[in-house]
Amino acid sequence: MLKDIISNNKLIAKLAKNDFKQKFAGSTLGVIWAFVQPVITVLVYWIVFDKALNAGTQGTKAGIQAPFVLWLSAGIVPWFYFSEVLSAGTVVLQEYNYLVKKVVFPINVLPVVKAVSSLFVHGFFVLFTLVVYLLYGFGISPYILQVVYYSIAMMILVIGLIYMTSALCVFFKDMAQLINIILQVGIWATPIMWNFDGMLDKIPLWLAYVLKLNPMYYITSGYRDCFISHVGFWTRPALTAYFWIFTLVIYFLGTHVFRKLQPQFADVL
């Protein structure tokens, strides 16, 4: 399947571009809505937590204090991408059922199309966050380049997941609703709105280890390392090794399920 993805890279790029445009076809502002929504979401969270609940600054393990809006933005940027791709990718085969029914079309590239399509907004949001940091006078270091590494890591993780969920959704229609519920719980199970480092002395050690098993903990913490702590991913070898083992297992499991069920897709859809 990896060979098919590489050999069909131009097709994936074309479909991803069309998929991105198609989301907002017919609306007056068009693709502008794709960029407005995440910005508004951050502003709402900022007003609620920083202004209404007086969250103040948030400290990192490196001892750096950052305004809440900066700390929140660094953690929620990857979550927007992850949740959007997982939600849309789960129903990708139903959305493109007319392509699935074509015998000669390489349908195993469709999950990748969703992951690439969402990169447009993700890239914009990373740049938007950088601008906000600069406006706050927060220094930017070369460690920011690690965003590319964490983005690729997250992309591989979510592609593996949607290979599995999209295949299962063909036969189990409730999978899409189940994924939405998991994402609603997941945003609170991941240290995005709350500070994991600030809670280590308040929660049992075993619970801290359980929370770290969430692969998105590695990604959101990594983004904060890029923007705030200025720490390299190689300084967390155990967590990095766990993330990649988990991700590769999910990827190979997801592609295996997809291949096994693929011959029946056209009949069911």
C-alpha atoms as an extended CHARMM CRD file, in Angstrom:
* protein
*
       269  EXT
         1         1  MET       CA              0.0000000000        0.0000000000        0.0000000000  PROA      1               0.0000000000
         2         2  LEU       CA              2.9210000000        2.3090000000        0.6850000000  PROA      2               0.0000000000
         3         3  LYS       CA              4.1340000000        1.6340000000       -2.8670000000  PROA      3               0.0000000000
         4         4  ASP       CA              0.6820000000        2.5980000000       -4.2260000000  PROA      4               0.0000000000
         5         5  ILE       CA              0.7160000000        5.8160000000       -2.2100000000  PROA      5               0.0000000000
         6         6  ILE       CA              4.1360000000        6.8160000000       -3.5600000000  PROA      6               0.0000000000
         7         7  SER       CA              3.3250000000        5.8940000000       -7.1690000000  PROA      7               0.0000000000
         8         8  ASN       CA              0.0260000000        7.8240000000       -7.0410000000  PROA      8               0.0000000000
         9         9  ASN       CA              1.3980000000       10.9410000000       -5.3470000000  PROA      9               0.0000000000
        10        10  LYS       CA              0.2120000000       13.2720000000       -8.1270000000  PROA      10              0.0000000000
        11        11  LEU       CA             -3.2930000000       11.7950000000       -8.0010000000  PROA      11              0.0000000000
        12        12  ILE       CA             -3.3600000000       12.2200000000       -4.2160000000  PROA      12              0.0000000000
        13        13  ALA       CA             -2.2620000000       15.8580000000       -4.4960000000  PROA      13              0.0000000000
        14        14  LYS       CA             -4.9530000000       16.6080000000       -7.0940000000  PROA      14              0.0000000000
        15        15  LEU       CA             -7.7110000000       14.8690000000       -5.1340000000  PROA      15              0.0000000000
        16        16  ALA       CA             -6.6040000000       16.5670000000       -1.8910000000  PROA      16              0.0000000000
        17        17  LYS       CA             -6.7730000000       19.9940000000       -3.5380000000  PROA      17              0.0000000000
        18        18  ASN       CA            -10.2370000000       19.2770000000       -4.9260000000  PROA      18              0.0000000000
        19        19  ASP       CA            -11.3790000000       17.8180000000       -1.5920000000  PROA      19              0.0000000000
        20        20  PHE       CA            -10.3010000000       20.9780000000        0.2260000000  PROA      20              0.0000000000
        21        21  LYS       CA            -12.2010000000       23.2010000000       -2.2080000000  PROA      21              0.0000000000
        22        22  GLN       CA            -15.2680000000       20.9530000000       -2.2660000000  PROA      22              0.0000000000
        23        23  LYS       CA            -15.8290000000       21.2940000000        1.5020000000  PROA      23              0.0000000000
        24        24  PHE       CA            -16.9070000000       24.8950000000        1.0760000000  PROA      24              0.0000000000
        25        25  ALA       CA            -18.2350000000       24.8740000000       -2.4860000000  PROA      25              0.0000000000
        26        26  GLY       CA            -21.2780000000       27.0790000000       -2.8510000000  PROA      26              0.0000000000
        27        27  SER       CA            -20.6350000000       29.2290000000        0.2430000000  PROA      27              0.0000000000
        28        28  THR       CA            -20.0400000000       32.9430000000       -0.1980000000  PROA      28              0.0000000000
        29        29  LEU       CA            -16.6790000000       33.0490000000        1.5790000000  PROA      29              0.0000000000
        30        30  GLY       CA            -15.5730000000       29.6670000000        0.2400000000  PROA      30              0.0000000000
        31        31  VAL       CA            -12.3700000000       28.2290000000        1.7140000000  PROA      31              0.0000000000
        32        32  ILE       CA            -12.0010000000       31.2190000000        4.0610000000  PROA      32              0.0000000000
        33        33  TRP       CA            -14.3300000000       29.3470000000        6.4360000000  PROA      33              0.0000000000
        34        34  ALA       CA            -11.6740000000       26.6550000000        6.8180000000  PROA      34              0.0000000000
        35        35  PHE       CA             -9.3400000000       29.2150000000        8.4170000000  PROA      35              0.0000000000
        36        36  VAL       CA            -11.9240000000       31.2380000000       10.3480000000  PROA      36              0.0000000000
        37        37  GLN       CA            -13.3350000000       28.3230000000       12.3700000000  PROA      37              0.0000000000
        38        38  PRO       CA            -10.1340000000       27.2730000000       14.2240000000  PROA      38              0.0000000000
        39        39  VAL       CA             -9.2360000000       30.9020000000       14.9480000000  PROA      39              0.0000000000
        40        40  ILE       CA            -12.6870000000       31.5450000000       16.4500000000  PROA      40              0.0000000000
        41        41  THR       CA            -12.4080000000       28.3520000000       18.5090000000  PROA      41              0.0000000000
        42        42  VAL       CA             -9.0990000000       29.4790000000       20.0300000000  PROA      42              0.0000000000
        43        43  LEU       CA            -10.5510000000       32.9180000000       20.7870000000  PROA      43              0.0000000000
        44        44  VAL       CA            -13.5390000000       31.3520000000       22.5690000000  PROA      44              0.0000000000
        45        45  TYR       CA            -11.3250000000       29.0900000000       24.6940000000  PROA      45              0.0000000000
        46        46  TRP       CA             -9.0400000000       32.0310000000       25.4410000000  PROA      46              0.0000000000
        47        47  ILE       CA            -11.9290000000       34.2280000000       26.6320000000  PROA      47              0.0000000000
        48        48  VAL       CA            -13.4350000000       31.4430000000       28.7610000000  PROA      48              0.0000000000
        49        49  PHE       CA            -10.2550000000       30.1500000000       30.3900000000  PROA      49              0.0000000000
        50        50  ASP       CA             -7.9710000000       33.1820000000       30.4300000000  PROA      50              0.0000000000
        51        51  LYS       CA            -10.4380000000       36.0160000000       31.0070000000  PROA      51              0.0000000000
        52        52  ALA       CA            -13.4970000000       34.4420000000       32.6500000000  PROA      52              0.0000000000
        53        53  LEU       CA            -11.7150000000       31.7560000000       34.7100000000  PROA      53              0.0000000000
        54        54  ASN       CA             -8.4780000000       33.7410000000       35.1110000000  PROA      54              0.0000000000
        55        55  ALA       CA             -6.1470000000       30.9260000000       34.0580000000  PROA      55              0.0000000000
        56        56  GLY       CA             -3.1850000000       33.3240000000       33.9180000000  PROA      56              0.0000000000
        57        57  THR       CA              0.1550000000       31.9020000000       32.7810000000  PROA      57              0.0000000000
        58        58  GLN       CA              1.0350000000       28.2230000000       32.4300000000  PROA      58              0.0000000000
        59        59  GLY       CA              4.3620000000       26.7160000000       33.4060000000  PROA      59              0.0000000000
        60        60  THR       CA              6.2300000000       23.9640000000       31.5810000000  PROA      60              0.0000000000
        61        61  LYS       CA              8.5650000000       21.2770000000       32.8770000000  PROA      61              0.0000000000
        62        62  ALA       CA             11.4300000000       23.4700000000       31.6420000000  PROA      62              0.0000000000
        63        63  GLY       CA             10.2720000000       26.1900000000       34.0780000000  PROA      63              0.0000000000
        64        64  ILE       CA              9.0730000000       28.5920000000       31.3760000000  PROA      64              0.0000000000
        65        65  GLN       CA              5.9130000000       30.6100000000       32.0110000000  PROA      65              0.0000000000
        66        66  ALA       CA              3.7300000000       31.3880000000       28.9970000000  PROA      66              0.0000000000
        67        67  PRO       CA              0.4740000000       33.3570000000       28.6460000000  PROA      67              0.0000000000
        68        68  PHE       CA             -2.4930000000       31.0000000000       28.5070000000  PROA      68              0.0000000000
        69        69  VAL       CA             -3.4310000000       31.8770000000       24.9140000000  PROA      69              0.0000000000
        70        70  LEU       CA              0.0690000000       30.9050000000       23.7180000000  PROA      70              0.0000000000
        71        71  TRP       CA              0.1370000000       27.7300000000       25.7940000000  PROA      71              0.0000000000
        72        72  LEU       CA             -3.3350000000       26.7660000000       24.5400000000  PROA      72              0.0000000000
        73        73  SER       CA             -2.5810000000       27.5170000000       20.8840000000  PROA      73              0.0000000000
        74        74  ALA       CA              0.5270000000       25.3270000000       20.8470000000  PROA      74              0.0000000000
        75        75  GLY       CA             -1.4570000000       22.3690000000       22.1690000000  PROA      75              0.0000000000
        76        76  ILE       CA             -4.6540000000       22.7600000000       20.1970000000  PROA      76              0.0000000000
        77        77  VAL       CA             -3.0180000000       23.2520000000       16.7650000000  PROA      77              0.0000000000
        78        78  PRO       CA             -2.2190000000       19.5400000000       16.3200000000  PROA      78              0.0000000000
        79        79  TRP       CA             -5.5420000000       18.4750000000       17.8380000000  PROA      79              0.0000000000
        80        80  PHE       CA             -7.4920000000       20.4110000000       15.1920000000  PROA      80              0.0000000000
        81        81  TYR       CA             -5.6590000000       18.4960000000       12.4650000000  PROA      81              0.0000000000
        82        82  PHE       CA             -5.9320000000       15.1110000000       14.1680000000  PROA      82              0.0000000000
        83        83  SER       CA             -9.6450000000       15.4000000000       14.9410000000  PROA      83              0.0000000000
        84        84  GLU       CA            -10.5560000000       16.7630000000       11.5090000000  PROA      84              0.0000000000
        85        85  VAL       CA             -8.6990000000       14.0150000000        9.6230000000  PROA      85              0.0000000000
        86        86  LEU       CA             -9.9720000000       11.1970000000       11.8610000000  PROA      86              0.0000000000
        87        87  SER       CA            -13.5640000000       12.4080000000       11.6340000000  PROA      87              0.0000000000
        88        88  ALA       CA            -13.5660000000       13.0400000000        7.8660000000  PROA      88              0.0000000000
        89        89  GLY       CA            -11.3430000000       10.0620000000        7.0500000000  PROA      89              0.0000000000
        90        90  THR       CA            -13.6810000000        7.6050000000        8.7630000000  PROA      90              0.0000000000
        91        91  VAL       CA            -16.4080000000        8.2840000000        6.1760000000  PROA      91              0.0000000000
        92        92  VAL       CA            -14.1030000000        8.8070000000        3.1870000000  PROA      92              0.0000000000
        93        93  LEU       CA            -15.1920000000        5.5950000000        1.4290000000  PROA      93              0.0000000000
        94        94  GLN       CA            -18.8620000000        6.5910000000        1.6330000000  PROA      94              0.0000000000
        95        95  GLU       CA            -18.0380000000       10.0840000000        0.4020000000  PROA      95              0.0000000000
        96        96  TYR       CA            -16.1000000000        8.7570000000       -2.5910000000  PROA      96              0.0000000000
        97        97  ASN       CA            -18.2540000000        5.6570000000       -3.1720000000  PROA      97              0.0000000000
        98        98  TYR       CA            -18.3940000000        6.4320000000       -6.9200000000  PROA      98              0.0000000000
        99        99  LEU       CA            -14.6090000000        5.9650000000       -7.0480000000  PROA      99              0.0000000000
       100       100  VAL       CA            -14.6890000000        2.8670000000       -4.8500000000  PROA      100             0.0000000000
       101       101  LYS       CA            -16.9780000000        1.1660000000       -7.3770000000  PROA      101             0.0000000000
       102       102  LYS       CA            -14.4810000000        1.7560000000      -10.1860000000  PROA      102             0.0000000000
       103       103  VAL       CA            -12.4380000000       -1.4180000000      -10.5820000000  PROA      103             0.0000000000
       104       104  VAL       CA             -9.3140000000        0.3350000000      -11.8480000000  PROA      104             0.0000000000
       105       105  PHE       CA             -9.2050000000        3.1250000000       -9.2320000000  PROA      105             0.0000000000
       106       106  PRO       CA             -6.6140000000        2.6940000000       -6.4120000000  PROA      106             0.0000000000
       107       107  ILE       CA             -9.0280000000        3.2230000000       -3.5160000000  PROA      107             0.0000000000
       108       108  ASN       CA             -6.3190000000        2.6770000000       -0.9040000000  PROA      108             0.0000000000
       109       109  VAL       CA             -5.1270000000        6.2530000000       -1.5560000000  PROA      109             0.0000000000
       110       110  LEU       CA             -8.4350000000        7.7950000000       -0.4120000000  PROA      110             0.0000000000
       111       111  PRO       CA             -7.6040000000        7.8570000000        3.3280000000  PROA      111             0.0000000000
       112       112  VAL       CA             -4.3220000000        9.6040000000        2.4750000000  PROA      112             0.0000000000
       113       113  VAL       CA             -6.2480000000       12.2060000000        0.4500000000  PROA      113             0.0000000000
       114       114  LYS       CA             -8.0830000000       13.3330000000        3.6040000000  PROA      114             0.0000000000
       115       115  ALA       CA             -4.8260000000       13.5880000000        5.5470000000  PROA      115             0.0000000000
       116       116  VAL       CA             -3.1940000000       15.7010000000        2.8150000000  PROA      116             0.0000000000
       117       117  SER       CA             -6.2890000000       17.8610000000        2.2900000000  PROA      117             0.0000000000
       118       118  SER       CA             -6.3020000000       18.9510000000        5.9390000000  PROA      118             0.0000000000
       119       119  LEU       CA             -2.6300000000       19.9770000000        5.7610000000  PROA      119             0.0000000000
       120       120  PHE       CA             -3.6490000000       23.2530000000        4.0760000000  PROA      120             0.0000000000
       121       121  VAL       CA             -5.4610000000       24.4840000000        7.1860000000  PROA      121             0.0000000000
       122       122  HSD       CA             -2.8810000000       22.9660000000        9.5230000000  PROA      122             0.0000000000
       123       123  GLY       CA             -0.0490000000       24.8050000000        7.7920000000  PROA      123             0.0000000000
       124       124  PHE       CA             -1.9620000000       28.0800000000        7.9930000000  PROA      124             0.0000000000
       125       125  PHE       CA             -2.7270000000       27.5550000000       11.6720000000  PROA      125             0.0000000000
       126       126  VAL       CA              0.9490000000       26.8820000000       12.4860000000  PROA      126             0.0000000000
       127       127  LEU       CA              1.8940000000       30.1620000000       10.7860000000  PROA      127             0.0000000000
       128       128  PHE       CA             -0.9560000000       31.9710000000       12.5720000000  PROA      128             0.0000000000
       129       129  THR       CA              0.3220000000       30.6690000000       15.9200000000  PROA      129             0.0000000000
       130       130  LEU       CA              3.8420000000       31.8430000000       15.0820000000  PROA      130             0.0000000000
       131       131  VAL       CA              2.4980000000       35.3380000000       14.3880000000  PROA      131             0.0000000000
       132       132  VAL       CA              0.6310000000       35.3790000000       17.7200000000  PROA      132             0.0000000000
       133       133  TYR       CA              3.8250000000       34.3540000000       19.5410000000  PROA      133             0.0000000000
       134       134  LEU       CA              5.7670000000       37.1330000000       17.8480000000  PROA      134             0.0000000000
       135       135  LEU       CA              3.0810000000       39.6990000000       18.6970000000  PROA      135             0.0000000000
       136       136  TYR       CA              3.3580000000       38.6530000000       22.3510000000  PROA      136             0.0000000000
       137       137  GLY       CA              7.1230000000       39.1350000000       22.1350000000  PROA      137             0.0000000000
       138       138  PHE       CA              7.7610000000       35.4480000000       22.7600000000  PROA      138             0.0000000000
       139       139  GLY       CA             11.0530000000       34.2990000000       21.2540000000  PROA      139             0.0000000000
       140       140  ILE       CA             11.1550000000       31.7860000000       18.3960000000  PROA      140             0.0000000000
       141       141  SER       CA             14.0810000000       29.3450000000       18.2990000000  PROA      141             0.0000000000
       142       142  PRO       CA             15.3750000000       26.8270000000       15.7170000000  PROA      142             0.0000000000
       143       143  TYR       CA             13.4600000000       24.1580000000       17.6750000000  PROA      143             0.0000000000
       144       144  ILE       CA             10.3400000000       25.4020000000       15.8740000000  PROA      144             0.0000000000
       145       145  LEU       CA             11.5430000000       23.3860000000       12.8560000000  PROA      145             0.0000000000
       146       146  GLN       CA             10.5490000000       20.2700000000       14.7930000000  PROA      146             0.0000000000
       147       147  VAL       CA              6.9410000000       21.1020000000       13.9280000000  PROA      147             0.0000000000
       148       148  VAL       CA              7.6390000000       19.3650000000       10.6070000000  PROA      148             0.0000000000
       149       149  TYR       CA              8.7270000000       16.2040000000       12.4450000000  PROA      149             0.0000000000
       150       150  TYR       CA              5.7140000000       16.1900000000       14.7810000000  PROA      150             0.0000000000
       151       151  SER       CA              3.3320000000       16.9270000000       11.8890000000  PROA      151             0.0000000000
       152       152  ILE       CA              4.6700000000       13.9700000000        9.8920000000  PROA      152             0.0000000000
       153       153  ALA       CA              4.4840000000       11.7400000000       12.9790000000  PROA      153             0.0000000000
       154       154  MET       CA              0.8680000000       12.7530000000       13.6250000000  PROA      154             0.0000000000
       155       155  MET       CA             -0.0110000000       12.2880000000        9.9570000000  PROA      155             0.0000000000
       156       156  ILE       CA              1.3080000000        8.7090000000        9.9240000000  PROA      156             0.0000000000
       157       157  LEU       CA             -0.6100000000        7.9620000000       13.1320000000  PROA      157             0.0000000000
       158       158  VAL       CA             -3.9250000000        9.2900000000       11.8650000000  PROA      158             0.0000000000
       159       159  ILE       CA             -3.5530000000        7.6370000000        8.4290000000  PROA      159             0.0000000000
       160       160  GLY       CA             -3.1260000000        4.2930000000       10.1440000000  PROA      160             0.0000000000
       161       161  LEU       CA             -6.2220000000        4.9570000000       12.2250000000  PROA      161             0.0000000000
       162       162  ILE       CA             -8.4350000000        5.9860000000        9.3140000000  PROA      162             0.0000000000
       163       163  TYR       CA             -7.3590000000        2.9870000000        7.2270000000  PROA      163             0.0000000000
       164       164  MET       CA             -8.9800000000        0.9390000000        9.9690000000  PROA      164             0.0000000000
       165       165  THR       CA            -11.9760000000        3.1520000000       10.8120000000  PROA      165             0.0000000000
       166       166  SER       CA            -12.9130000000        3.8650000000        7.1840000000  PROA      166             0.0000000000
       167       167  ALA       CA            -12.8760000000        0.1420000000        6.3430000000  PROA      167             0.0000000000
       168       168  LEU       CA            -14.9800000000       -0.7390000000        9.3900000000  PROA      168             0.0000000000
       169       169  CYS       CA            -17.3920000000        2.1330000000        8.7350000000  PROA      169             0.0000000000
       170       170  VAL       CA            -18.4560000000        0.5350000000        5.4450000000  PROA      170             0.0000000000
       171       171  PHE       CA            -19.9420000000       -2.3780000000        7.4040000000  PROA      171             0.0000000000
       172       172  PHE       CA            -20.6350000000       -0.6540000000       10.7280000000  PROA      172             0.0000000000
       173       173  LYS       CA            -22.2760000000        2.7000000000        9.9690000000  PROA      173             0.0000000000
       174       174  ASP       CA            -22.2410000000        3.7810000000       13.6190000000  PROA      174             0.0000000000
       175       175  MET       CA            -18.4390000000        3.9680000000       13.4910000000  PROA      175             0.0000000000
       176       176  ALA       CA            -18.6000000000        7.6570000000       12.4810000000  PROA      176             0.0000000000
       177       177  GLN       CA            -20.7080000000        8.5570000000       15.5370000000  PROA      177             0.0000000000
       178       178  LEU       CA            -18.4540000000        6.4550000000       17.7670000000  PROA      178             0.0000000000
       179       179  ILE       CA            -15.3750000000        8.3070000000       16.5050000000  PROA      179             0.0000000000
       180       180  ASN       CA            -17.0300000000       11.6820000000       17.1900000000  PROA      180             0.0000000000
       181       181  ILE       CA            -17.7320000000       10.6310000000       20.7790000000  PROA      181             0.0000000000
       182       182  ILE       CA            -14.1500000000        9.3960000000       21.2080000000  PROA      182             0.0000000000
       183       183  LEU       CA            -12.8680000000       12.7560000000       19.9210000000  PROA      183             0.0000000000
       184       184  GLN       CA            -15.1000000000       14.6630000000       22.3520000000  PROA      184             0.0000000000
       185       185  VAL       CA            -13.6510000000       12.6650000000       25.2340000000  PROA      185             0.0000000000
       186       186  GLY       CA            -10.1630000000       12.6990000000       23.7340000000  PROA      186             0.0000000000
       187       187  ILE       CA             -9.7600000000       16.4630000000       23.7500000000  PROA      187             0.0000000000
       188       188  TRP       CA            -10.1480000000       16.4030000000       27.5440000000  PROA      188             0.0000000000
       189       189  ALA       CA             -8.0920000000       13.2370000000       28.0290000000  PROA      189             0.0000000000
       190       190  THR       CA             -5.2420000000       14.9660000000       26.1930000000  PROA      190             0.0000000000
       191       191  PRO       CA             -3.4500000000       17.8230000000       28.0330000000  PROA      191             0.0000000000
       192       192  ILE       CA             -4.6930000000       20.5850000000       25.7680000000  PROA      192             0.0000000000
       193       193  MET       CA             -6.8850000000       22.6940000000       28.0420000000  PROA      193             0.0000000000
       194       194  TRP       CA             -5.1980000000       21.5270000000       31.2470000000  PROA      194             0.0000000000
       195       195  ASN       CA             -1.5470000000       21.4910000000       32.2660000000  PROA      195             0.0000000000
       196       196  PHE       CA             -0.1550000000       17.9750000000       32.7220000000  PROA      196             0.0000000000
       197       197  ASP       CA              3.1510000000       19.1930000000       34.1890000000  PROA      197             0.0000000000
       198       198  GLY       CA              1.2930000000       21.3010000000       36.7580000000  PROA      198             0.0000000000
       199       199  MET       CA             -0.7430000000       18.3020000000       37.9470000000  PROA      199             0.0000000000
       200       200  LEU       CA              2.0510000000       15.7680000000       38.5070000000  PROA      200             0.0000000000
       201       201  ASP       CA              2.0730000000       16.4310000000       42.2530000000  PROA      201             0.0000000000
       202       202  LYS       CA             -1.7260000000       16.0900000000       42.4600000000  PROA      202             0.0000000000
       203       203  ILE       CA             -2.3600000000       12.7970000000       40.6630000000  PROA      203             0.0000000000
       204       204  PRO       CA             -1.1220000000        9.2370000000       41.3620000000  PROA      204             0.0000000000
       205       205  LEU       CA              2.0000000000        8.1410000000       39.5260000000  PROA      205             0.0000000000
       206       206  TRP       CA              0.1570000000        5.2890000000       37.7920000000  PROA      206             0.0000000000
       207       207  LEU       CA             -2.4160000000        7.7350000000       36.3840000000  PROA      207             0.0000000000
       208       208  ALA       CA              0.3680000000        9.9240000000       34.9910000000  PROA      208             0.0000000000
       209       209  TYR       CA              1.7630000000        6.8980000000       33.1240000000  PROA      209             0.0000000000
       210       210  VAL       CA             -1.6880000000        5.9870000000       31.8060000000  PROA      210             0.0000000000
       211       211  LEU       CA             -2.2460000000        9.5210000000       30.4740000000  PROA      211             0.0000000000
       212       212  LYS       CA              1.1110000000        9.3670000000       28.6940000000  PROA      212             0.0000000000
       213       213  LEU       CA             -0.0420000000        6.2550000000       26.8120000000  PROA      213             0.0000000000
       214       214  ASN       CA             -2.2790000000        8.5540000000       24.7600000000  PROA      214             0.0000000000
       215       215  PRO       CA             -0.1940000000        9.0850000000       21.5640000000  PROA      215             0.0000000000
       216       216  MET       CA             -1.5560000000       12.6090000000       21.2190000000  PROA      216             0.0000000000
       217       217  TYR       CA              0.1090000000       13.4560000000       24.5290000000  PROA      217             0.0000000000
       218       218  TYR       CA              3.4380000000       13.0290000000       22.7270000000  PROA      218             0.0000000000
       219       219  ILE       CA              2.3090000000       15.2560000000       19.8440000000  PROA      219             0.0000000000
       220       220  THR       CA              0.7580000000       18.0920000000       21.8750000000  PROA      220             0.0000000000
       221       221  SER       CA              3.6920000000       18.1090000000       24.2970000000  PROA      221             0.0000000000
       222       222  GLY       CA              6.0200000000       18.1210000000       21.3130000000  PROA      222             0.0000000000
       223       223  TYR       CA              4.3550000000       21.1660000000       19.8010000000  PROA      223             0.0000000000
       224       224  ARG       CA              4.7230000000       22.9850000000       23.1160000000  PROA      224             0.0000000000
       225       225  ASP       CA              8.3800000000       21.9660000000       23.1700000000  PROA      225             0.0000000000
       226       226  CYS       CA              8.7300000000       23.6030000000       19.7440000000  PROA      226             0.0000000000
       227       227  PHE       CA              6.9340000000       26.8390000000       20.5970000000  PROA      227             0.0000000000
       228       228  ILE       CA              7.5730000000       27.3220000000       24.3220000000  PROA      228             0.0000000000
       229       229  SER       CA             10.1170000000       25.0380000000       26.0010000000  PROA      229             0.0000000000
       230       230  HSD       CA             12.5690000000       24.8830000000       23.0700000000  PROA      230             0.0000000000
       231       231  VAL       CA             13.3870000000       21.2240000000       23.7270000000  PROA      231             0.0000000000
       232       232  GLY       CA             14.3800000000       18.5760000000       21.1700000000  PROA      232             0.0000000000
       233       233  PHE       CA             12.3510000000       15.3990000000       20.7020000000  PROA      233             0.0000000000
       234       234  TRP       CA             15.5390000000       13.3700000000       21.2290000000  PROA      234             0.0000000000
       235       235  THR       CA             15.5320000000       14.4290000000       24.9040000000  PROA      235             0.0000000000
       236       236  ARG       CA             12.5260000000       12.1320000000       25.4440000000  PROA      236             0.0000000000
       237       237  PRO       CA             13.8270000000        8.8420000000       24.0110000000  PROA      237             0.0000000000
       238       238  ALA       CA             11.4860000000        6.5050000000       25.9330000000  PROA      238             0.0000000000
       239       239  LEU       CA              8.3390000000        8.4260000000       24.9750000000  PROA      239             0.0000000000
       240       240  THR       CA              9.5550000000        8.8130000000       21.3880000000  PROA      240             0.0000000000
       241       241  ALA       CA             10.2230000000        5.0680000000       21.1050000000  PROA      241             0.0000000000
       242       242  TYR       CA              6.7870000000        4.2480000000       22.5620000000  PROA      242             0.0000000000
       243       243  PHE       CA              5.0360000000        6.6420000000       20.1710000000  PROA      243             0.0000000000
       244       244  TRP       CA              6.6690000000        5.1800000000       17.0680000000  PROA      244             0.0000000000
       245       245  ILE       CA              6.1020000000        1.5740000000       18.1440000000  PROA      245             0.0000000000
       246       246  PHE       CA              2.4290000000        2.3720000000       18.8160000000  PROA      246             0.0000000000
       247       247  THR       CA              2.0740000000        4.3020000000       15.5370000000  PROA      247             0.0000000000
       248       248  LEU       CA              3.6780000000        1.6030000000       13.3850000000  PROA      248             0.0000000000
       249       249  VAL       CA              1.5470000000       -1.0970000000       15.0080000000  PROA      249             0.0000000000
       250       250  ILE       CA             -1.5940000000        0.9680000000       14.3180000000  PROA      250             0.0000000000
       251       251  TYR       CA             -0.4790000000        1.6490000000       10.7420000000  PROA      251             0.0000000000
       252       252  PHE       CA              0.2100000000       -1.9870000000        9.8770000000  PROA      252             0.0000000000
       253       253  LEU       CA             -2.9410000000       -3.1490000000       11.6760000000  PROA      253             0.0000000000
       254       254  GLY       CA             -5.0380000000       -0.5120000000        9.9090000000  PROA      254             0.0000000000
       255       255  THR       CA             -3.6880000000       -1.3310000000        6.4430000000  PROA      255             0.0000000000
       256       256  HSD       CA             -4.1350000000       -5.0540000000        7.1190000000  PROA      256             0.0000000000
       257       257  VAL       CA             -7.8170000000       -4.5730000000        8.0150000000  PROA      257             0.0000000000
       258       258  PHE       CA             -8.2870000000       -2.3280000000        4.9660000000  PROA      258             0.0000000000
       259       259  ARG       CA             -6.7690000000       -4.9010000000        2.5820000000  PROA      259             0.0000000000
       260       260  LYS       CA             -8.8230000000       -7.7540000000        4.0290000000  PROA      260             0.0000000000
       261       261  LEU       CA            -12.1250000000       -5.8940000000        3.6870000000  PROA      261             0.0000000000
       262       262  GLN       CA            -11.3670000000       -4.0510000000        0.4420000000  PROA      262             0.0000000000
       263       263  PRO       CA            -12.8110000000       -6.7060000000       -1.9590000000  PROA      263             0.0000000000
       264       264  GLN       CA            -16.2420000000       -6.2500000000       -0.3670000000  PROA      264             0.0000000000
       265       265  PHE       CA            -16.3720000000       -2.4390000000       -0.3770000000  PROA      265             0.0000000000
       266       266  ALA       CA            -17.9890000000       -2.0440000000       -3.8010000000  PROA      266             0.0000000000
       267       267  ASP       CA            -20.7000000000       -4.6080000000       -3.0240000000  PROA      267             0.0000000000
       268       268  VAL       CA            -21.7000000000       -2.9960000000        0.2700000000  PROA      268             0.0000000000
       269       269  LEU       CA            -21.5080000000        0.6040000000       -0.9330000000  PROA      269             0.0000000000
